[in-house]
Amino acid sequence: MAILIAIQGWTQVTLNEGFEGSAFPPEDWTKVTTQGTVSWERLTSSSPRGTASASVNYQSPNHTNYLITPKLNVTAGLDTISFWVKCPNYYS
């Protein structure tokens, strides 16, 4: 999973992050669990690019989890945030 932010008019990537490193979450990222026991984790079995991805397994409706990027300076209408998302096609 990568998050890219580009500035219009000239190419500048503010953040280009993957989860290939052994430290999880990456430096300056924060994972927060405010409800439940499930948490974000690093997986190496299902990445759209690279060798690893961030994953959280929701098998109960009573979980609240956040994976927070480092602080970014963005300009409305000029910057873009892109990321991959994958969701199973079933309910438990």
KOLGU-4560 file (N, C-alpha, C; in nm, 3 decimals, padded with zeros to 5 digits):
<recs>
<n_xx: 00.085 n_yy: -00.116 n_zz: 00.000 ca_xx: 00.000 ca_yy: 00.000 ca_zz: 00.000 c_xx: 00.090 c_yy: 00.122 c_zz: 00.000 mol: A seq: 1 type: MET>
<n_xx: 00.060 n_yy: 00.219 n_zz: -00.080 ca_xx: 00.137 ca_yy: 00.342 ca_zz: -00.084 c_xx: 00.041 c_yy: 00.460 c_zz: -00.082 mol: A seq: 2 type: ALA>
<n_xx: 00.085 n_yy: 00.565 n_zz: -00.019 ca_xx: 00.008 ca_yy: 00.689 ca_zz: -00.019 c_xx: 00.093 c_yy: 00.794 c_zz: -00.087 mol: A seq: 3 type: ILE>
<n_xx: 00.041 n_yy: 00.856 n_zz: -00.191 ca_xx: 00.115 ca_yy: 00.956 ca_zz: -00.268 c_xx: 00.040 c_yy: 01.088 c_zz: -00.267 mol: A seq: 4 type: LEU>
<n_xx: 00.113 n_yy: 01.196 n_zz: -00.246 ca_xx: 00.054 ca_yy: 01.329 ca_zz: -00.254 c_xx: 00.142 c_yy: 01.411 c_zz: -00.348 mol: A seq: 5 type: ILE>
<n_xx: 00.084 n_yy: 01.458 n_zz: -00.459 ca_xx: 00.160 ca_yy: 01.535 ca_zz: -00.557 c_xx: 00.108 c_yy: 01.678 c_zz: -00.563 mol: A seq: 6 type: ALA>
<n_xx: 00.200 n_yy: 01.771 n_zz: -00.580 ca_xx: 00.165 ca_yy: 01.912 ca_zz: -00.590 c_xx: 00.150 c_yy: 01.948 c_zz: -00.738 mol: A seq: 7 type: ILE>
<n_xx: 00.037 n_yy: 02.009 n_zz: -00.777 ca_xx: 00.011 ca_yy: 02.045 ca_zz: -00.916 c_xx: 00.111 c_yy: 02.151 c_zz: -00.963 mol: A seq: 8 type: GLN>
<n_xx: 00.150 n_yy: 02.143 n_zz: -01.092 ca_xx: 00.241 ca_yy: 02.241 ca_zz: -01.150 c_xx: 00.385 c_yy: 02.192 c_zz: -01.152 mol: A seq: 9 type: GLY>
<n_xx: 00.423 n_yy: 02.114 n_zz: -01.053 ca_xx: 00.553 ca_yy: 02.052 ca_zz: -01.050 c_xx: 00.542 c_yy: 01.929 c_zz: -00.963 mol: A seq: 10 type: TRP>
<n_xx: 00.619 n_yy: 01.829 n_zz: -00.994 ca_xx: 00.604 ca_yy: 01.703 ca_zz: -00.925 c_xx: 00.685 c_yy: 01.703 c_zz: -00.796 mol: A seq: 11 type: THR>
<n_xx: 00.614 n_yy: 01.692 n_zz: -00.687 ca_xx: 00.677 ca_yy: 01.677 ca_zz: -00.557 c_xx: 00.594 c_yy: 01.578 c_zz: -00.478 mol: A seq: 12 type: GLN>
<n_xx: 00.654 n_yy: 01.469 n_zz: -00.439 ca_xx: 00.582 ca_yy: 01.370 ca_zz: -00.360 c_xx: 00.608 c_yy: 01.401 c_zz: -00.214 mol: A seq: 13 type: VAL>
<n_xx: 00.502 n_yy: 01.434 n_zz: -00.142 ca_xx: 00.513 ca_yy: 01.468 ca_zz: 00.000 c_xx: 00.530 c_yy: 01.343 c_zz: 00.084 mol: A seq: 14 type: THR>
<n_xx: 00.459 n_yy: 01.236 n_zz: 00.050 ca_xx: 00.469 ca_yy: 01.110 ca_zz: 00.123 c_xx: 00.450 c_yy: 00.996 c_zz: 00.026 mol: A seq: 15 type: LEU>
<n_xx: 00.545 n_yy: 00.904 n_zz: 00.023 ca_xx: 00.535 ca_yy: 00.782 ca_zz: -00.056 c_xx: 00.576 c_yy: 00.670 c_zz: 00.037 mol: A seq: 16 type: ASN>
<n_xx: 00.479 n_yy: 00.605 n_zz: 00.096 ca_xx: 00.506 ca_yy: 00.510 ca_zz: 00.203 c_xx: 00.461 c_yy: 00.370 c_zz: 00.166 mol: A seq: 17 type: GLU>
<n_xx: 00.544 n_yy: 00.274 n_zz: 00.198 ca_xx: 00.508 ca_yy: 00.133 ca_zz: 00.186 c_xx: 00.523 c_yy: 00.068 c_zz: 00.323 mol: A seq: 18 type: GLY>
<n_xx: 00.495 n_yy: -00.059 n_zz: 00.330 ca_xx: 00.503 ca_yy: -00.130 ca_zz: 00.458 c_xx: 00.603 c_yy: -00.245 c_zz: 00.450 mol: A seq: 19 type: PHE>
<n_xx: 00.705 n_yy: -00.231 n_zz: 00.364 ca_xx: 00.803 ca_yy: -00.337 ca_zz: 00.345 c_xx: 00.903 c_yy: -00.348 c_zz: 00.460 mol: A seq: 20 type: GLU>
<n_xx: 00.927 n_yy: -00.240 n_zz: 00.534 ca_xx: 01.022 ca_yy: -00.244 ca_zz: 00.645 c_xx: 00.972 c_yy: -00.329 c_zz: 00.760 mol: A seq: 21 type: GLY>
<n_xx: 01.063 n_yy: -00.376 n_zz: 00.844 ca_xx: 01.022 ca_yy: -00.464 ca_zz: 00.955 c_xx: 00.951 c_yy: -00.388 c_zz: 01.067 mol: A seq: 22 type: SER>
<n_xx: 00.974 n_yy: -00.257 n_zz: 01.078 ca_xx: 00.906 ca_yy: -00.177 ca_zz: 01.180 c_xx: 00.763 c_yy: -00.148 c_zz: 01.135 mol: A seq: 23 type: ALA>
<n_xx: 00.667 n_yy: -00.177 n_zz: 01.221 ca_xx: 00.528 ca_yy: -00.147 ca_zz: 01.188 c_xx: 00.459 c_yy: -00.089 c_zz: 01.310 mol: A seq: 24 type: PHE>
<n_xx: 00.389 n_yy: 00.021 n_zz: 01.294 ca_xx: 00.378 ca_yy: 00.099 ca_zz: 01.172 c_xx: 00.510 c_yy: 00.170 c_zz: 01.141 mol: A seq: 25 type: PRO>
<n_xx: 00.525 n_yy: 00.223 n_zz: 01.018 ca_xx: 00.647 ca_yy: 00.296 ca_zz: 00.984 c_xx: 00.667 c_yy: 00.417 c_zz: 01.075 mol: A seq: 26 type: PRO>
<n_xx: 00.788 n_yy: 00.469 n_zz: 01.075 ca_xx: 00.822 ca_yy: 00.585 ca_zz: 01.159 c_xx: 00.724 c_yy: 00.700 c_zz: 01.135 mol: A seq: 27 type: GLU>
<n_xx: 00.681 n_yy: 00.762 n_zz: 01.242 ca_xx: 00.588 ca_yy: 00.876 ca_zz: 01.244 c_xx: 00.443 c_yy: 00.839 c_zz: 01.212 mol: A seq: 28 type: ASP>
<n_xx: 00.412 n_yy: 00.712 n_zz: 01.190 ca_xx: 00.274 ca_yy: 00.667 ca_zz: 01.177 c_xx: 00.226 c_yy: 00.624 c_zz: 01.315 mol: A seq: 29 type: TRP>
<n_xx: 00.094 n_yy: 00.623 n_zz: 01.334 ca_xx: 00.037 ca_yy: 00.583 ca_zz: 01.462 c_xx: -00.079 c_yy: 00.488 c_zz: 01.439 mol: A seq: 30 type: THR>
<n_xx: -00.082 n_yy: 00.379 n_zz: 01.515 ca_xx: -00.200 ca_yy: 00.294 ca_zz: 01.510 c_xx: -00.274 c_yy: 00.307 c_zz: 01.643 mol: A seq: 31 type: LYS>
<n_xx: -00.406 n_yy: 00.322 n_zz: 01.634 ca_xx: -00.489 ca_yy: 00.347 ca_zz: 01.750 c_xx: -00.607 c_yy: 00.250 c_zz: 01.748 mol: A seq: 32 type: VAL>
<n_xx: -00.631 n_yy: 00.185 n_zz: 01.861 ca_xx: -00.749 ca_yy: 00.102 ca_zz: 01.880 c_xx: -00.829 c_yy: 00.162 c_zz: 01.993 mol: A seq: 33 type: THR>
<n_xx: -00.947 n_yy: 00.215 n_zz: 01.964 ca_xx: -01.028 ca_yy: 00.277 ca_zz: 02.069 c_xx: -01.139 c_yy: 00.186 c_zz: 02.118 mol: A seq: 34 type: THR>
<n_xx: -01.166 n_yy: 00.080 n_zz: 02.044 ca_xx: -01.269 ca_yy: -00.015 ca_zz: 02.086 c_xx: -01.235 c_yy: -00.152 c_zz: 02.030 mol: A seq: 35 type: GLN>
<n_xx: -01.243 n_yy: -00.257 n_zz: 02.111 ca_xx: -01.215 ca_yy: -00.392 ca_zz: 02.066 c_xx: -01.069 c_yy: -00.429 c_zz: 02.086 mol: A seq: 36 type: GLY>
<n_xx: -01.032 n_yy: -00.549 n_zz: 02.042 ca_xx: -00.896 ca_yy: -00.600 ca_zz: 02.061 c_xx: -00.820 c_yy: -00.619 c_zz: 01.931 mol: A seq: 37 type: THR>
<n_xx: -00.887 n_yy: -00.604 n_zz: 01.817 ca_xx: -00.823 ca_yy: -00.619 ca_zz: 01.687 c_xx: -00.743 c_yy: -00.493 c_zz: 01.657 mol: A seq: 38 type: VAL>
<n_xx: -00.624 n_yy: -00.508 n_zz: 01.596 ca_xx: -00.540 ca_yy: -00.393 ca_zz: 01.565 c_xx: -00.481 c_yy: -00.406 c_zz: 01.425 mol: A seq: 39 type: SER>
<n_xx: -00.433 n_yy: -00.294 n_zz: 01.371 ca_xx: -00.363 ca_yy: -00.295 ca_zz: 01.243 c_xx: -00.237 c_yy: -00.379 c_zz: 01.254 mol: A seq: 40 type: TRP>
<n_xx: -00.203 n_yy: -00.451 n_zz: 01.145 ca_xx: -00.082 ca_yy: -00.532 ca_zz: 01.142 c_xx: -00.022 c_yy: -00.529 c_zz: 01.002 mol: A seq: 41 type: GLU>
<n_xx: 00.103 n_yy: -00.571 n_zz: 00.993 ca_xx: 00.175 ca_yy: -00.579 ca_zz: 00.866 c_xx: 00.159 c_yy: -00.721 c_zz: 00.812 mol: A seq: 42 type: ARG>
<n_xx: 00.116 n_yy: -00.733 n_zz: 00.685 ca_xx: 00.101 ca_yy: -00.863 ca_zz: 00.620 c_xx: 00.192 c_yy: -00.870 c_zz: 00.498 mol: A seq: 43 type: LEU>
<n_xx: 00.245 n_yy: -00.989 n_zz: 00.470 ca_xx: 00.328 ca_yy: -01.008 ca_zz: 00.351 c_xx: 00.261 c_yy: -01.103 c_zz: 00.252 mol: A seq: 44 type: THR>
<n_xx: 00.133 n_yy: -01.131 n_zz: 00.270 ca_xx: 00.065 ca_yy: -01.228 ca_zz: 00.184 c_xx: -00.030 c_yy: -01.167 c_zz: 00.082 mol: A seq: 45 type: SER>
<n_xx: -00.058 n_yy: -01.038 n_zz: 00.091 ca_xx: -00.162 ca_yy: -00.982 ca_zz: 00.004 c_xx: -00.138 c_yy: -00.835 c_zz: -00.025 mol: A seq: 46 type: SER>
<n_xx: -00.028 n_yy: -00.805 n_zz: -00.093 ca_xx: 00.005 ca_yy: -00.666 ca_zz: -00.122 c_xx: -00.013 c_yy: -00.637 c_zz: -00.270 mol: A seq: 47 type: SER>
<n_xx: -00.083 n_yy: -00.528 n_zz: -00.307 ca_xx: -00.100 ca_yy: -00.496 ca_zz: -00.448 c_xx: 00.030 c_yy: -00.450 c_zz: -00.514 mol: A seq: 48 type: PRO>
<n_xx: 00.121 n_yy: -00.395 n_zz: -00.435 ca_xx: 00.253 ca_yy: -00.351 ca_zz: -00.482 c_xx: 00.352 c_yy: -00.376 c_zz: -00.370 mol: A seq: 49 type: ARG>
<n_xx: 00.475 n_yy: -00.403 n_zz: -00.404 ca_xx: 00.573 ca_yy: -00.429 ca_zz: -00.301 c_xx: 00.552 c_yy: -00.565 c_zz: -00.238 mol: A seq: 50 type: GLY>
<n_xx: 00.607 n_yy: -00.583 n_zz: -00.118 ca_xx: 00.602 ca_yy: -00.714 ca_zz: -00.053 c_xx: 00.517 c_yy: -00.717 c_zz: 00.073 mol: A seq: 51 type: THR>
<n_xx: 00.463 n_yy: -00.604 n_zz: 00.117 ca_xx: 00.386 ca_yy: -00.602 ca_zz: 00.241 c_xx: 00.274 c_yy: -00.498 c_zz: 00.232 mol: A seq: 52 type: ALA>
<n_xx: 00.178 n_yy: -00.513 n_zz: 00.322 ca_xx: 00.066 ca_yy: -00.419 ca_zz: 00.329 c_xx: 00.021 c_yy: -00.405 c_zz: 00.473 mol: A seq: 53 type: SER>
<n_xx: -00.063 n_yy: -00.305 n_zz: 00.498 ca_xx: -00.123 ca_yy: -00.287 ca_zz: 00.630 c_xx: -00.262 c_yy: -00.349 c_zz: 00.626 mol: A seq: 54 type: ALA>
<n_xx: -00.299 n_yy: -00.416 n_zz: 00.734 ca_xx: -00.427 ca_yy: -00.487 ca_zz: 00.735 c_xx: -00.490 c_yy: -00.480 c_zz: 00.874 mol: A seq: 55 type: SER>
<n_xx: -00.621 n_yy: -00.476 n_zz: 00.875 ca_xx: -00.696 ca_yy: -00.490 ca_zz: 01.000 c_xx: -00.813 c_yy: -00.584 c_zz: 00.970 mol: A seq: 56 type: VAL>
<n_xx: -00.835 n_yy: -00.681 n_zz: 01.056 ca_xx: -00.935 ca_yy: -00.785 ca_zz: 01.034 c_xx: -01.059 c_yy: -00.755 c_zz: 01.117 mol: A seq: 57 type: ASN>
<n_xx: -01.166 n_yy: -00.717 n_zz: 01.050 ca_xx: -01.292 ca_yy: -00.685 ca_zz: 01.118 c_xx: -01.386 c_yy: -00.804 c_zz: 01.109 mol: A seq: 58 type: TYR>
<n_xx: -01.394 n_yy: -00.883 n_zz: 01.214 ca_xx: -01.490 ca_yy: -00.993 ca_zz: 01.217 c_xx: -01.597 c_yy: -00.968 c_zz: 01.323 mol: A seq: 59 type: GLN>
<n_xx: -01.593 n_yy: -00.853 n_zz: 01.382 ca_xx: -01.693 ca_yy: -00.814 ca_zz: 01.481 c_xx: -01.725 c_yy: -00.667 c_zz: 01.458 mol: A seq: 60 type: SER>
<n_xx: -01.851 n_yy: -00.628 n_zz: 01.472 ca_xx: -01.886 ca_yy: -00.487 ca_zz: 01.447 c_xx: -01.838 c_yy: -00.392 c_zz: 01.556 mol: A seq: 61 type: PRO>
<n_xx: -01.785 n_yy: -00.444 n_zz: 01.665 ca_xx: -01.749 ca_yy: -00.358 ca_zz: 01.779 c_xx: -01.600 c_yy: -00.326 c_zz: 01.784 mol: A seq: 62 type: ASN>
<n_xx: -01.541 n_yy: -00.291 n_zz: 01.672 ca_xx: -01.400 ca_yy: -00.252 ca_zz: 01.668 c_xx: -01.388 c_yy: -00.114 c_zz: 01.606 mol: A seq: 63 type: HIS>
<n_xx: -01.300 n_yy: -00.032 n_zz: 01.662 ca_xx: -01.270 ca_yy: 00.099 ca_zz: 01.605 c_xx: -01.119 c_yy: 00.113 c_zz: 01.601 mol: A seq: 64 type: THR>
<n_xx: -01.062 n_yy: 00.120 n_zz: 01.479 ca_xx: -00.917 ca_yy: 00.124 ca_zz: 01.460 c_xx: -00.879 c_yy: 00.232 c_zz: 01.361 mol: A seq: 65 type: ASN>
<n_xx: -00.766 n_yy: 00.295 n_zz: 01.386 ca_xx: -00.715 ca_yy: 00.399 ca_zz: 01.297 c_xx: -00.568 c_yy: 00.371 c_zz: 01.267 mol: A seq: 66 type: TYR>
<n_xx: -00.526 n_yy: 00.394 n_zz: 01.143 ca_xx: -00.386 ca_yy: 00.394 ca_zz: 01.105 c_xx: -00.360 c_yy: 00.535 c_zz: 01.053 mol: A seq: 67 type: LEU>
<n_xx: -00.284 n_yy: 00.613 n_zz: 01.128 ca_xx: -00.271 ca_yy: 00.757 ca_zz: 01.105 c_xx: -00.135 c_yy: 00.788 c_zz: 01.044 mol: A seq: 68 type: ILE>
<n_xx: -00.136 n_yy: 00.862 n_zz: 00.932 ca_xx: -00.013 ca_yy: 00.903 ca_zz: 00.865 c_xx: 00.056 c_yy: 01.012 c_zz: 00.946 mol: A seq: 69 type: THR>
<n_xx: 00.183 n_yy: 01.040 n_zz: 00.914 ca_xx: 00.245 ca_yy: 01.161 ca_zz: 00.971 c_xx: 00.166 c_yy: 01.284 c_zz: 00.926 mol: A seq: 70 type: PRO>
<n_xx: 00.181 n_yy: 01.394 n_zz: 00.996 ca_xx: 00.112 ca_yy: 01.517 ca_zz: 00.959 c_xx: 00.156 c_yy: 01.561 c_zz: 00.820 mol: A seq: 71 type: LYS>
<n_xx: 00.059 n_yy: 01.599 n_zz: 00.737 ca_xx: 00.085 ca_yy: 01.641 ca_zz: 00.600 c_xx: 00.031 c_yy: 01.781 c_zz: 00.578 mol: A seq: 72 type: LEU>
<n_xx: 00.104 n_yy: 01.862 n_zz: 00.504 ca_xx: 00.055 ca_yy: 01.993 ca_zz: 00.461 c_xx: -00.003 c_yy: 01.976 c_zz: 00.322 mol: A seq: 73 type: ASN>
<n_xx: -00.134 n_yy: 01.993 n_zz: 00.309 ca_xx: -00.200 ca_yy: 01.977 ca_zz: 00.180 c_xx: -00.279 c_yy: 02.102 c_zz: 00.146 mol: A seq: 74 type: VAL>
<n_xx: -00.299 n_yy: 02.123 n_zz: 00.017 ca_xx: -00.376 ca_yy: 02.237 ca_zz: -00.031 c_xx: -00.500 c_yy: 02.185 c_zz: -00.102 mol: A seq: 75 type: THR>
<n_xx: -00.617 n_yy: 02.229 n_zz: -00.057 ca_xx: -00.743 ca_yy: 02.185 ca_zz: -00.117 c_xx: -00.744 c_yy: 02.216 c_zz: -00.266 mol: A seq: 76 type: ALA>
<n_xx: -00.782 n_yy: 02.119 n_zz: -00.345 ca_xx: -00.791 ca_yy: 02.137 ca_zz: -00.489 c_xx: -00.661 c_yy: 02.116 c_zz: -00.563 mol: A seq: 77 type: GLY>
<n_xx: -00.549 n_yy: 02.106 n_zz: -00.492 ca_xx: -00.420 ca_yy: 02.088 ca_zz: -00.557 c_xx: -00.356 c_yy: 01.953 c_zz: -00.528 mol: A seq: 78 type: LEU>
<n_xx: -00.375 n_yy: 01.900 n_zz: -00.410 ca_xx: -00.308 ca_yy: 01.777 ca_zz: -00.369 c_xx: -00.400 c_yy: 01.657 c_zz: -00.381 mol: A seq: 79 type: ASP>
<n_xx: -00.339 n_yy: 01.540 n_zz: -00.398 ca_xx: -00.414 ca_yy: 01.416 ca_zz: -00.414 c_xx: -00.361 c_yy: 01.311 c_zz: -00.318 mol: A seq: 80 type: THR>
<n_xx: -00.451 n_yy: 01.240 n_zz: -00.254 ca_xx: -00.413 ca_yy: 01.126 ca_zz: -00.170 c_xx: -00.464 c_yy: 01.000 c_zz: -00.238 mol: A seq: 81 type: ILE>
<n_xx: -00.375 n_yy: 00.902 n_zz: -00.260 ca_xx: -00.411 ca_yy: 00.777 ca_zz: -00.326 c_xx: -00.371 c_yy: 00.660 c_zz: -00.238 mol: A seq: 82 type: SER>
<n_xx: -00.454 n_yy: 00.557 n_zz: -00.236 ca_xx: -00.418 ca_yy: 00.436 ca_zz: -00.162 c_xx: -00.500 c_yy: 00.319 c_zz: -00.215 mol: A seq: 83 type: PHE>
<n_xx: -00.451 n_yy: 00.198 n_zz: -00.189 ca_xx: -00.520 ca_yy: 00.075 ca_zz: -00.227 c_xx: -00.605 c_yy: 00.031 c_zz: -00.108 mol: A seq: 84 type: TRP>
<n_xx: -00.720 n_yy: -00.029 n_zz: -00.139 ca_xx: -00.803 ca_yy: -00.088 ca_zz: -00.034 c_xx: -00.858 c_yy: -00.221 c_zz: -00.085 mol: A seq: 85 type: VAL>
<n_xx: -00.867 n_yy: -00.318 n_zz: 00.004 ca_xx: -00.920 ca_yy: -00.450 ca_zz: -00.032 c_xx: -01.016 c_yy: -00.492 c_zz: 00.078 mol: A seq: 86 type: LYS>
<n_xx: -01.130 n_yy: -00.546 n_zz: 00.038 ca_xx: -01.231 ca_yy: -00.587 ca_zz: 00.134 c_xx: -01.288 c_yy: -00.722 c_zz: 00.091 mol: A seq: 87 type: CYS>
<n_xx: -01.303 n_yy: -00.816 n_zz: 00.184 ca_xx: -01.364 ca_yy: -00.944 ca_zz: 00.146 c_xx: -01.510 c_yy: -00.924 c_zz: 00.108 mol: A seq: 88 type: PRO>
<n_xx: -01.558 n_yy: -01.012 n_zz: 00.025 ca_xx: -01.695 ca_yy: -01.001 ca_zz: -00.025 c_xx: -01.789 c_yy: -01.094 c_zz: 00.052 mol: A seq: 89 type: ASN>
<n_xx: -01.781 n_yy: -01.088 n_zz: 00.185 ca_xx: -01.870 ca_yy: -01.170 ca_zz: 00.267 c_xx: -01.893 c_yy: -01.102 c_zz: 00.401 mol: A seq: 90 type: TYR>
<n_xx: -01.992 n_yy: -01.148 n_zz: 00.471 ca_xx: -02.024 ca_yy: -01.094 ca_zz: 00.603 c_xx: -02.027 c_yy: -01.208 c_zz: 00.703 mol: A seq: 91 type: TYR>
<n_xx: -01.989 n_yy: -01.180 n_zz: 00.827 ca_xx: -01.995 ca_yy: -01.285 ca_zz: 00.929 c_xx: -02.098 c_yy: -01.252 c_zz: 01.034 mol: A seq: 92 type: SER>
</recs>
